Amino acid sequence: MLWQVTKPPASGLYWLDEVHKNFYIELFDGKNFDDCFVDRFQPVLAASVKTKRLFQSVYNLYTALGLAEKIAFQALYQNHLSYQDCFDDTALPVLRPAPGYADLWVAVKKLGGYLYSTTIGLDCFADAAINDPSMDQHYEDYKALNGKVCCFCGTEEMMEERDIVPDEGNPENDEKQWRASYDHYLPKKHYPFLAVDFNNLVPCCQKCNEKAKGEKDLLENGGNRVLAFNPYQDTDGVRLIANYKCDGLKNIMSVEIEGTGCTLEDKGNTWNGTFLVLDRVNKRLNDFDSSWLAPSLNGCDNAETARNALGQEAARCNAVKTTEREGYFKSLCFSEVLTKSDEQISDLLLAVEQIYSGRTLA
């Protein structure tokens, strides 16, 4: 991530995660199916036949297991619920489902996926919950706190409302939803117990969520445990540096992870390997002169005015990095240019003059 984000402090949406996790606690305690839910959730089960069926499937498959398989499954649940500790400590293992309860694991994934895609947006859930369980309102609250730019890449705005389809397939007509979409930071395919855990749900852009990340596991790479950022808890984001050099009248700019040799570098490598941000940014920087530099220096006639213009734009972009696409990287790159000598900055003006030779800005 490029910067820390803040989760809206109150929402009825969070209750579904409590219900979901409490179901497993009561299940492990040997309770009857109906006793695995608080009374307030019973109308949801009565109104949503599929929600109840998916909970019931998990219940039946678990109770049919032998003692050894039950103990192993409980250990998996407890391990996945301690996921936040794993971001900072590779010595902590991440357990995977055992063959002995493969059918149960499929049922767990179906349940988690359906709770997120459908149950959380049903009228029966809204009626039973407290504090307005609206995904769209939660999304607006998130943007009010954090801005509208994706915290993982800084180059795109977060995804807006979209058609949500349950993991089980095409929804029934009364289950179709068009609402705000979130990224499961740890994918629900691998961590279905966290399917409606809003500490694991972070709005991001489509490129980061679908084109780059997909179902990559941020806690493992090639079977090895790795460090990763915790968007809601880590106060420091990835440390990046901009590299600038002049090749004739062409200015070459690129961005890379700073080699700090500390956990921030390790987390940064996981971040970039997951979201592929630097490839996207550096391709954009192939047009650094014409796209970013020239508009900022147009009208400057000496190194002093150019330096002032770049300084003002770097400060402005840093201030709006969460609300303006590419603001973070513009500020980073312009700040690097400001470290150059007056002679080098004068060369930048020659590049700008060449770009605008024979034409003017519209």
N, C-alpha and C positions, 0 to 999 in steps of 0.2 A: 504494500500500500504506500501511497505517497504522503498521506496524512491520516491522523486518527479521526474516527467518526464517533458520533454520539447516538445512542439508541433513544428514541422517544421514551420518556419515563413511565407513561401509563397508557395501557390499551387493553381492551377486553380480549384482543387477539391472544395475549399471553396466557389467558386461562386455558386455552386448548392444549398448550404444552403441559400445563400442570395436570390436566385430566389424562393426557397421553402417558406421562411418566408415572403418575399415581396408579394407573391401570397396571403397569408392570410390577410396581411395589406390592399391590394387593394380590396380584396373580402369584407372585413368588411366595406370598404369605399363606397361600392355599385357600383364599377366599372363593366363595361362589361367584359366578359371573356377574350377577346383578350387583353384588356387594363390592365389585371392583370400581364402581363409579359413585360419585356423590349424587345426592338426590336431584340437584339442579341440572345435571347432565342427562337424566333419564328421559326428558321430553325430546332431546336431540336424537337419542337412540330410537325412540318411538317414531319420530318423524322421518328419519333418514334410515331406511331399511339397509342400504348398502354400508353405511357407517357401522351399524350394529353387526352386520354379517362379517365385516372384515375384522372387527374386534373379536367376535366369536370364533373366527377361524384361528386367530392367534391363540386364544384361550384353549381351544380344543386340542390343537397340535402340541402346545406346551404341556398340558396335563397328561397327555398320552406318552410323554417321554419317560425314559428311565431316569433313575436318580443321578447317574453320572452326567447324562446329557443336560439335565436341569441345572446342575451345578455349573457346568461349562457355559450354558447360555446365560445364567445370572452373572457370571464373571465377565462375559462379553458386554452385557448391559452396563455393569458398573464401570468397566474400562472405558466405554465410549462416552459415558456421562462425565468422565474426568478429562475430556478432550482438551479443555483450556490449559491444563498443566502441560500437555504434550507440545504446545507451541514453543516452549522455552527449554525443553529438556529431552534430548534424543535418547536418554537412558530409559525413559518410560516407554514401554512397548505399546503398540496398538494391536489389539487382538482382532483376529478374523474369524468368521463363523466356521464351525467344525462340520464335517460331513454328517455327523450323527443327528443334526437337526436342520438339514438342508431345506426340507419342506417348510419348517417353521420360519426359517430366515426369509424365504420367498413371501410368506404371509406377512411378516413384519414389514417388509419393504412395500408391499401393496397397501398396508394400513397407513404407514407413514406418508406415502405418496398421495393417497386419497384424502387424508386429513388436510394436507397442505393445499391440494389442488381444488378440493370441493367442499369438504365439511366446514372449513373455516369461513367460507363465504355464503353458507346457507342461511336462510331466514330463521330456521329453527335454532341455529347456533346463536345468531344475533339476539334472538328473543331470550335465550337462557343466560347469555353473558352479561357482564357489567362493564361500564366504561367504553361504550361504543366500539364494538369489534369490527371496525371498518378498515379493510386493507388500504383503500384509497386515502382515507383520512390519515392513517398511519404513515403512508408514503409522503403525503403533504407535510406532515409533522417532521418527518425525517429530512426533507429538503429545507424546511425552515431552519432546522438546526445545523445542517451540514452543507447546504448549497446543492446545486443540481448537476454538478460535474462528477463523473465517476472517480472515486477515491483510489482506484487501482491503476488507472492509466492517465487521468488528468486531461485526456484529449477528446473525450466524447461525453455527451450528456447521458444521464441514467435512462434506462428504458422506461417508457411510459406504459399506459394500460395496454393489455393484450389479451387475446383469447387463451384461457387456461384450460388445458385438456388433462383429465386425470391419467395417472400412470397406467390404469387398467385399460384405457382405450377411450373410445368416443363416449362422451357423457350423455346422460338422458337429457331431454329438453329442459327439464326444470333444474338441471344441475349446471347448465352452461353458464360460464362466467367470463366477463370482460373486466379485468381489474389490474391493479398495479402488480408488477412482477419483481421478484427478488432472486438473488443468487444464493443458493445453498453453499456457503463458503466451504464447508466439508460436505461433499455431495451426498444427497440422501440415498443414492444407490449403495454407498459404502457405510453411511451412518444414518440409517432410517430412524433411529431413536431420536435424532435431532431434527426431524423433518419440519416440526413447527416450533422449534426453539429459536426465538428471535435474537438470541446471542449468536446464532449461526446463520442468520438471514441478513444479507447486506445488499441494498440496491446497488446495481452497477450498470455498465453499458452493455449493449448486445455483443460488441466485439469481444469484450473481456469474458462475458458469461458463456456465450455459445460458440464463438469462433475460436477463441484461444483456450479457455479453461475446460469447458465441457465437463467431463466427469473425472478429471485429474484429482488425485488425492494429495492435498498439500502437506500431509504429514509423512508421506513416503515417496521415494523416487528410486525406481529400479530395485524395489525390495528393501531399500535402506531408509531408516528414519532420518528425517530432516527437520530443521527448524523452520518456523513460518511466523509471519506477522499475525497478531490478534487484533483485528481492526477496531474493536471496541475497548481494548485495554492497553495496547501499546501506545505510548505517548510519542514515540519517535518512529517516523517512517523510513523508507529506504534512503540511503545517502548516495546521491548521484553527483557526478561532476561533468561539466561540459568541457570539451576539448576544441580549441580553435586554432586554425593555422591558415595562412594566406598562400595561395598558389597563383601567382600572377595577379590578375584582377578578380579571381574567384576565391571566395572565402569558404573554407571547409569547416563545418561544425558537426560535432557528434557528441553523444551523451553515453556515459557508461557508469557502472556501479563503482563507487569509491572503494579501493582496496584497503579497508580498515583492519582486516584480520580479526574482527570481533563478530559477535552474534548478528549485528546489523548487516554485515556483508553476507553471512550465511542466509539470513532471512531474505535479503535482497535477491540472492540467487534463486531461491525458491519462488519468490514473487515474479521474477522475470521469466523463469522457466515455465511458470503456470500461465501467466497472462501475456507473455511475449510482447511486452510494452516497448522495449528498446529497439527492436526491429522496426516497429511501426513508427516510432519517433525519428529514428535515424534515416528512414526513407523520406520522411517529411523534411528533414534537414538537408536533403539534397538540393532543395530549393530555398535554402536559408537566405541567400542574398535577395532574391526577388520577392519571396513571400513574407519574410519577417523583417529583414534588415532595411531594405529600401523604403518601405512605407514609414518606418520609424525615423529614418535619416533624411527623407525627402525635404528639401528646403534648407538643410544645414550647409553652411559654406566654409566651416573651419572645424578643427579638432575640438575646440572648446564648446561650441554649440552642439556638435555631435555628441560629445560626452554628456552634456546636460540632457539632451533628448533621450539618450539611451538610459541614463540614470532614472529619469522620470518614468520612462516606460517600464523599466525593470521593477520599480517600486509599485507602479500601478498594477502590473500583472501579478505580482506577488500578493497584492491585496485582494485580487478578484480570482485567485486560482481555483476556488471552489464553485465559482459561478460563471466563469468564462473559459471556454474550451482552449486548451494549449497555454493558458496563462502561466501555469507552473513552469513549463519548459521554456517559454519565452523569457520569463524572469531569470531562470537559470542561465540561459545562453547569453542574454544581454549583460548579466552580471559578470560573466567570463570575459566578454569583449571589453568591459570597463577596466579590466586589469591590464590592458595593453597600453603601449606608449602612444603619445600624441602622433608620432609618425605613422604608427600602424593604423590608428583611427583615421588619419588623413587618407591612407590607402583605401579604407572602407568607403570614403566619400567618392573616390575615383570609381570604385565598383558601382556605387549607386548612380553616379553620373552616366556610366556606360549603360546601365539598365534602362534609365529614363531618357537616353539620348534620342532625340527626334520625337518624343512623345511626352505627355504630361499625365499626371494622375487624373482620373475622372472625378 
